[in-house]
């Protein structure tokens, strides 16, 4: 008997089927689902049957069921997995590469063997054997493709003939084996399938004959109230009726009436309809929001979830998050989940090519194939050698600076003297021995054995074992299981390759390509380790009905996802094939299924929040998806709201949930969360702490701590005492202004940089430090040339000077590194733009540069409490008879548009230099500026990029000394931020001589205050915070200082100071 359950959605049918399962209790019952759905169906089954366990119901896949039947019938034919089938296809492609016409160029493309296997699988699942493929169509191009495909298909089937089979042949075998089985007391159910292949219809047919019943759920559109019949396929329903009619099977049709809430009832009849019926119904369970970026969208969803947890008394397992693509959303969501202590699970399969073990093999293959070139050698050493950073940097720098190659290194040249030389040679010797051993390998078996042996010899197995133990130690169950799963799959992979392709003769490149093709087709899916986790899934997956569903990323083109027809056999090709067979699914059918899956998932919700991002990463406008537009078309009262992050933060309130802290898979994190949250309650809510004693105990069992230690830690403050040590700080009674600025950015950072004097190892790459040094050296010499010659021959001089600087001993190593080619090319263009900016200053200014790279040592300042000598190098000072301008070249942050940076101590250098020059010459300052030197193509007007930025005299005559072009009305300066409209002059940060004196005095006092604090041993983690941004964001010492507001640390939060009066009000001198 065949029972066809039909409704608008399959999930509707499932509810009826679960009732049937109750009625058939006591009989054997088997539920078939697609592979990715078994977990959801099992969960739904427990909920529907309201039982803790069941023994007479089995949830499985057709493949697993077939395996069991095959084993029960003692059939020993080896069934090949998909990865080894793809590896076999790769082998066939390489063997026959000269025989192909249309696919010859694609043979070596990553993933092509897998795509070709999927195409052959489509033919097999549609019962089209190789001898039925007709290569006499109306299209010459299609005939050539079919010829190539037929050749691969034939070789593939010939390989399987004797000792092997694949999953498709195995399904054909299942049809025959069912005939000999006794399923008279077994009921079969097919749930969650979008469609069936001809093979699967044959299986259903065989089961109908032998079982108590076969029950199939399907969606149909012949329901009168539907306005959106265009999105339904009806395939399963109609094909099952044909199957019964042709074979004379009895069947029973069961209409599964839906029980949707009013708004979802309306959606079920109108979503994706060409002409939806508009209604004035107010939907209470549907909300639409738009955001400017994924960060705001994700944060909004997280805070909405917090609100639900607190106010609705539900668990995380009552909530779904659905996204178009998990890979796109995972980074931002995972970061927020960890930040807000939310247990989560991403329902995705991860390819093992992303794992550390397979990356090790992949990078090893690249190294061997590239014959140990510098790039691949450095890459492999960095990731897998186990050498410390100092040795690695020394090794890399020596190779780049000397220009020697791999073979020269092996000869152990006498000038190759680096830190940790013997450690380097130990690694090189292992790699060399491995490379030499590969010459003796002739078969896949040889290569696999040698790779396994090398993994052990190189110590990588020990590394994996240590990594596994680390995961176990920190109770990171998910990563522990994932790593062990991957290692097992790789080991099984080598075994299967050796068993199946053992004697295939290959060279090294071919062997690596086959092994790589195998691993590219293995994925790992991990079940959630916590019952109460937030579930994140893909829009194209089946989602179980939960109280709340958040659908994110609903932009046009993403939801529903539309696949482009780029397969080997396109829909157009399928239309030209003989009528003797039809291939499915077509891309058109897949896209239609995708749209229907969105429809079904939306109807499988109780409350739904839909969000989309209105601006793309590139700044272009995103349009809302068809789903959003449809909702607005159906419901007149539904509007898209401009989303904003909820103001109320529920993070601390979550401590009232007894179970909250224990939903984190990492026990150490759970304990940290406990300490953090208990602190917030300690003062006024001790009763809550006592009520959670049992839960505290549970959290501590794994770590071996005790409850008392938790309470001892409640008062922990991350405090750093003053360090009084004259040998660390200011030992020469001299200080540079940059050191003072470092102190104001963070005392602890100053302690590391200038107390402990920790420095990064020199790098062989073209970094910002080297970039700045080269440009400073270049600009000094170019300015001298411009003063003497103007622009006469400037370009030729500049390029020759630049080459001369790069060829000097200090920078010659940069030329050896091919990675620097683009930087050097870019820098050549930059110096020509700098020339233009320097000429512009030269042509409009009446002041002349007299001090270039002027070194000042031992210039003393002081007060009653402290004295210090200032030292430094002033990049440039331009003079006339009675005034001067200080210019400091900046390759980093050069913004100077208000007085915030002076008030905070971030930028003191200019005014200190103004004081020194004024004191030494007796002349009056009329300007102090930063001149930016940078590669910046983000603005069309390049002239704006090189403007001098800083303070300028408010006296118009002084301004004309800096830019005499302003003598004309309606003029804008391209040298400084000054413009003139008629007689009115607009000068940003223009100040009087008295203001100049105030700035100098203010700056010197900031310097002396810092010197006093440094000598007093101030090394607090007290990072500067300006306009919401902190120095911690890119600090390389964050892992050392352990800054945390939860442990008593505070930011040095400084106000914005717009004008000189604001600076005076900020603090008296």
C-alpha positions, -999 to +999 in steps of 0.1 A: +000+000+000+013+035-009+001+064+012+006+098-004+005+126+021+001+159+003-002+195+014+012+230+006+044+220+024+062+188+033+065+200+069+027+200+071+026+164+059+053+154+085+029+162+113+003+138+099+030+112+093+042+114+129+006+107+140+007+076+117+039+066+135+020+066+168-008+045+153+017+019+140+035+017+173+047-018+178+055-025+142+089-019+127+091+016+111+119+031+090+121+068+081+143+077+050+156+113+049+183+132+030+216+129+048+217+164+062+182+161+077+186+130+100+194+151+131+164+175+126+140+146+119+151+128+150+147+159+171+112+165+157+103+128+162+111+130+200+090+162+203+061+148+183+060+114+200+067+128+235+091+099+243+126+099+256+136+069+234+121+045+209+133+011+197+109+003+168+116+035+148+147+040+127+158+073+111+183+066+083+193+074+047+189+052+017+227+047+015+230+035+051+200+012+047+215-002+015+248-009+033+230-029+060+210-049+034+241-057+014+260-068+045+230-090+056+231-107+022+269-114+025+277-095-006+314-086-006+316-063-035+336-032-025+315+000-026+337+030-034+331+063-017+327+095-036+362+108-028+379+077-043+355+079-073+367+114-079+403+104-075+396+076-101+381+102-125+412+123-120+433+093-129+412+086-160+415+123-171+453+122-168+456+089-187+435+101-216+443+138-217+454+136-254+421+120-265+398+148-254+386+177-275+364+200-253+376+193-218+414+191-224+421+225-209+400+219-178+417+187-168+440+204-143+414+228-129+407+224-092+374+207-087+369+197-123+372+159-116+345+163-090+322+182-114+327+155-140+319+128-115+287+147-105+277+148-142+283+110-146+263+105-114+234+124-130+234+100-159+235+070-136+208+082-112+185+087-143+192+051-154+213+062-184+241+037-189+271+046-210+258+026-241+226+047-242+244+080-246+236+093-281+264+115-296+243+123-327+225+155-316+218+186-336+247+204-318+283+197-329+296+212-296+273+190-276+284+159-296+320+166-288+312+171-251+293+138-250+322+120-267+346+132-240+321+124-213+313+090-228+351+081-228+355+090-191+322+072-182+332+041-201+367+039-184+350+045-151+325+017-155+352-007-168+372-001-137+342-009-115+333-041-135+353-067-116+358-059-080+340-027-072+307-008-073+296+027-065+266+041-046+245+043-077+251+007-088+245-002-051+210+014-053+202-007-083+215-037-063+191-027-035+161-030-058+170-067-064+178-074-028+145-061-015+127-089-034+143-114-010+136-095+022+106-099+045+093-064+052+057-075+057+056-059+092+076-028+083+063+006+074+086+029+053+084+067+053+101+091+029+104+126+045+121+158+033+129+149-003+125+176-029+123+150-057+132+114-065+155+101-091+144+072-114+165+049-092+146+060-061+112+054-077+124+019-085+132+014-048+098+028-038+082+004-062+101-026-048+092-016-012+055-012-020+054-049-031+072-062+000+062-039+030+032-032+051+031+003+037+052+030+020+044+066+031+056+096+011+052+133+019+050+158-009+039+193-017+013+201-044-004+232-058-039+220-067-054+236-037-080+262-047-069+290-024-033+292-037-023+323-057+013+311-060+009+278-078+038+288-101+064+279-074+053+243-069+068+213-088+043+186-081+068+160-095+066+136-066+029+135-064+023+130-102+051+105-106+038+084-077+003+083-093+018+072-126+039+045-108+007+031-092-013+033-124+014+015-145+020-012-118-015-016-105-005-006-069-031+004-044-027+038-031-043+062-006-042+100-008-041+118+025-047+156+024-029+173+052-048+204+061-026+232+075-032+250+107-013+282+101-018+314+121-037+340+102-008+359+088+011+327+078-021+314+062-021+345+040+017+340+032+011+304+023-013+314-004+006+344-018+043+343-012+061+345-046+028+349-064+028+369-096-003+388-084-005+384-046-037+394-029-031+424-007-046+425+028-050+450+056-044+423+082-019+434+108+007+406+111+019+403+147+046+378+142+064+393+112+090+421+114+112+435+086+144+455+092+172+469+071+208+479+081+238+496+067+262+468+073+264+431+084+279+441+117+249+462+127+225+436+114+242+408+134+245+428+166+208+437+163+199+400+160+221+391+190+205+417+212+170+407+201+178+372+211+190+384+245+157+402+249+137+371+241+158+349+265+151+374+294+115+384+286+100+353+270+115+327+293+127+305+264+159+287+257+184+291+229+172+259+213+139+276+207+155+300+182+168+296+147+191+319+128+189+314+090+214+330+066+220+327+028+256+314+033+271+304+066+306+310+054+298+347+049+282+353+082+302+330+105+331+354+113+309+382+126+283+360+143+309+338+160+327+368+174+295+382+188+284+348+202+316+346+221+314+382+232+279+378+245+284+343+260+258+327+237+261+289+231+258+283+194+260+257+167+267+262+129+249+235+109+274+232+081+297+207+066+333+218+065+357+205+039+388+189+055+410+209+030+406+237+056+421+215+083+457+218+095+465+182+085+454+185+049+469+220+046+502+204+057+500+180+028+488+206+003+516+230+012+541+201+010+528+193-025+532+230-035+568+230-021+578+199-040+561+209-072+577+244-070+611+228-065+616+246-032+614+281-044+617+309-018+580+317-015+569+281-009+599+274+013+593+304+036+556+295+037+563+259+048+589+269+074+566+295+089+537+271+094+552+237+100+589+238+110+582+244+147+611+269+148+608+301+168+602+335+152+637+347+158+652+318+139+626+320+111+632+357+106+669+353+106+667+325+080+643+344+058+663+376+059+696+359+051+681+342+020+666+374+007+697+396+014+722+371+000+700+360-029+711+324-025+688+296-036+678+262-020+706+242-036+732+267-024+719+265+011+723+227+012+759+231+003+763+248+037+781+280+025+805+296+050+787+330+048+753+315+057+755+323+094+722+327+111+706+322+145+696+285+151+715+273+120+715+237+130+678+237+136+672+251+101+694+224+086+676+197+105+643+207+089+659+211+055+676+177+057+642+160+064+626+178+034+655+170+012+654+133+021+617+132+014+622+148-020+649+123-028+628+093-017+600+104-040+622+096-070+619+059-060+581+060-058+562+047-089+526+040-077+499+056-057+506+030-030+543+042-029+534+078-026+507+073+001+531+052+022+559+077+019+535+106+029+523+087+060+559+079+069+570+115+064+542+128+086+556+107+114+593+116+107+586+153+105+570+152+139+536+163+126+518+134+142+532+146+176+519+181+168+484+168+161+485+147+193+495+177+213+468+198+197+442+172+205+453+170+241+451+208+243+415+208+231+408+180+256+425+199+285+404+230+278+373+209+274+369+221+238+348+191+229+338+203+194+373+210+182+386+178+199+360+157+181+365+175+148+403+171+148+401+133+156+374+129+130+396+146+104+427+125+113+406+093+110+392+103+077+427+111+063+440+078+075+411+060+059+416+080+028+452+068+024+441+033+030+413+035+004+436+051-022+462+023-016+436-004-018+418+009-049+445+027-070+474+008-055+493-002-087+485+028-109+519+041-122+523+079-117+549+106-114+551+129-084+529+156-099+502+131-109+502+114-076+498+147-057+470+157-080+451+124-074+456+126-036+445+162-036+414+154-056+405+128-030+408+151+000+389+179-018+358+158-016+358+149+021+337+170+045+332+168+083+298+175+099+298+177+137+266+174+158+259+200+184+274+191+218+250+211+238+212+206+239+204+243+245+224+259+216+214+287+192+211+269+158+225+287+127+217+271+094+216+278+057+184+290+040+185+260+016+185+235+045+154+221+061+147+241+094+127+226+123+098+247+136+109+268+166+094+297+185+115+324+168+134+325+135+157+352+124+163+353+086+193+374+078+209+387+046+177+388+026+192+408-003+183+405-040+201+376-056+210+359-023+175+347-013+163+327-031+197+317-043+199+315-081+224+291-097+239+300-130+239+273-157+276+266-160+277+228-158+293+205-182+258+195-195+236+226-195+198+229-195+201+238-232+221+206-238+195+185-220+168+199-243+188+186-273+192+151-259+173+121-273+138+115-260+149+080-249+161+096-217+159+128-198+184+141-173+175+157-140+177+179-121+181+208-145+194+241-132+159+256-138+145+228-115+172+234-089+164+271-088+127+264-085+134+241-056+155+267-040+126+292-041+102+266-028+126+258+001+125+294+011+087+294+010+086+262+031+111+274+056+092+307+061+060+288+067+078+266+092+081+295+116+060+309+145+076+343+148+099+356+121+123+386+120+136+393+085+167+415+079+188+427+051+218+450+045+211+479+022+247+488+014+272+463+000+308+460+012+319+480-019+295+508-010+269+500-037+232+499-029+217+465-021+181+458-031+158+438-008+151+403-019+119+391-035+109+378+000+110+413+015+092+429-014+065+402-013+059+407+023+053+444+017+031+436-013+009+412+007+006+431+039-003+468+035+006+475+072+041+459+070+069+483+065+107+479+064+121+496+095+155+512+096+171+489+121+191+502+151+210+483+177+189+479+209+200+504+235+193+481+265+221+455+270+207+423+285+241+407+290+243+411+328+207+402+334+213+367+319+230+357+352+195+351+366+192+320+344+206+291+364+216+272+333+231+300+313+268+296+324+269+259+316+259+262+280+294+270+269+314+241+255+346+254+270+346+249+308+372+275+314+352+301+295+322+291+316+341+297+348+354+331+335+319+341+327+308+331+362+335+353+378+326+382+355+289+381+361+290+372+398+310+404+404+281+425+391+258+408+417+281+406+447+273+439+463+235+437+464+223+403+453+242+377+474+211+356+477+212+348+440+248+336+444+238+312+471+209+298+451+233+289+423+257+270+445+249+237+429+255+251+395+288+266+405+299+232+418+289+216+384+310+242+365+341+235+385+341+197+385+362+194+353+388+220+363+395+207+397+389+241+413+366+245+442+337+269+451+359+289+476+384+298+448+356+313+428+346+337+456+383+345+462+386+356+426+356+378+428+377+407+441+405+402+416+417+435+400+442+436+371+464+461+388+500+468+380+520+485+407+544+514+400+579+502+390+607+523+405+637+514+385+661+541+373+680+515+351+649+510+329+637+546+322+654+578+311+689+566+320+707+594+301+683+622+312+673+626+276+640+619+260+626+621+225+591+635+220+580+603+203+587+585+235+565+609+254+538+604+229+541+567+234+536+571+271+504+590+266+491+564+242+495+539+271+519+537+300+522+500+298+530+501+261+557+527+269+571+503+296+574+475+270+588+496+242+612+519+262+616+501+295+620+465+285+629+476+250+612+447+233+614+450+196+600+430+167+625+410+147+636+427+115+616+416+085+627+412+049+595+427+036+587+462+025+569+474+056+557+508+067+588+515+088+612+510+059+588+529+037+590+559+060+628+559+063+633+558+026+609+586+019+625+608+046+659+602+031+645+609-004+626+641+005+656+657+022+677+654-010+649+664-033+641+696-014+678+706-016+677+700-054+644+720-058+659+750-038+688+751-063+672+740-096+634+743-093+617+717-115+645+717-141+654+680-146+636+671-114+620+639-127+652+624-140+670+634-108+643+619-087+642+585-104+680+582-103+680+592-067+654+567-058+673+539-075+705+550-058+688+549-023+673+514-030+707+501-043+725+512-012+736+486+014+708+496+037+680+487+013+695+464-013+679+433+001+645+448-008+653+443-045+659+406-040+624+399-028+600+395-057+571+402-033+583+438-031+580+445-068+546+461-066+555+481-036+586+495-053+566+502-085+540+520-064+567+540-045+581+552-078+547+568-086+545+582-051+578+601-053+566+619-085+534+630-067+556+641-037+577+661-061+546+680-073+536+688-037+571+700-028+573+722-059+539+737-051+552+748-017+584+761-033+566+782-059+541+799-035+561+804-003+584+832+004+601+812+032+630+790+023+640+757+038+673+761+057+671+733+083+667+698+068+669+667+091+682+691+118+693+670+149+687+686+183+704+670+213+704+680+249+679+709+248+669+712+285+635+720+298+622+717+334+604+730+364+607+727+402+599+690+402+616+676+371+642+685+344+649+667+311+669+671+279+650+669+247+664+652+216+652+645+182+654+653+145+634+681+129+625+672+094+623+707+080+622+744+090+616+772+065+628+807+074+626+843+063+641+873+081+619+873+112+596+841+111+597+804+105+575+774+097+581+738+111+572+709+088+572+673+099+568+646+072+543+618+082+538+585+065+513+574+092+485+594+108+488+630+098+454+643+107+456+675+127+422+693+124+416+702+160+433+703+194+423+669+207+456+652+200+476+680+218+452+678+248+456+641+250+494+640+245+491+621+213+508+647+191+532+670+209+561+669+185+554+699+164+550+724+193+581+711+210+601+717+178+585+751+175+598+759+210+633+747+202+636+766+169+621+798+185+645+795+214+676+790+192+668+816+166+647+842+183+623+842+154+585+841+155+566+809+145+538+815+119+530+778+113+536+742+124+525+714+101+525+678+093+530+670+056+515+636+047+535+613+025+513+583+016+499+561-012+462+570-012+440+565-043+407+568-025+402+604-036+402+618-071+418+651-061+453+642-053+463+678-045+442+676-013+463+647+000+495+666+004+482+697+021+501+709+052+480+702+083+484+721+115+482+755+131+488+787+112+491+824+121+459+843+120+478+873+106+470+876+068+505+889+060+520+858+077+496+836+057+508+852+025+544+842+034+533+806+033+511+809+002+513+841-018+486+829-043+461+839-016+469+876-025+442+872-051+405+872-042+384+840-046+414+818-042+418+784-026+453+773-013+466+739-023+494+742+002+474+748+035+438+747+046+431+783+038+407+799+012+397+834+004+363+847-007+366+883-016+382+900+013+372+872+037+399+847+046+389+813+060+419+796+078+414+764+097+432+764+131+444+800+128+459+813+160+475+845+174+511+848+186+497+846+222+480+814+213+513+800+199+529+808+232+501+791+251+504+759+229+541+758+235+538+762+272+509+736+274+530+711+254+561+715+275+541+709+306+525+678+291+561+666+284+573+673+319+542+656+335+549+625+314+586+625+325+576+628+361+551+599+358+577+577+340+603+584+366+577+575+393+574+541+376+539+545+360+534+513+339+496+510+342+476+495+313+458+529+307+452+531+270+442+563+253+406+565+240+396+592+215+363+594+197+354+559+207+387+544+193+414+530+215+451+523+212+443+487+221+427+480+187+460+473+170+483+469+200+507+440+197+510+438+235+474+432+243+480+396+252+507+407+277+489+434+296+455+415+298+436+448+298+400+442+309+374+466+322+358+437+341+390+434+362+392+471+371+411+486+342+400+519+327+405+537+294+421+572+294+390+586+277+399+621+265+373+646+252+372+661+217+387+697+217+375+717+187+393+750+193+421+767+213+395+780+239+385+744+244+421+735+251+424+763+277+392+751+294+404+715+294+432+722+318+452+751+331+489+753+326 
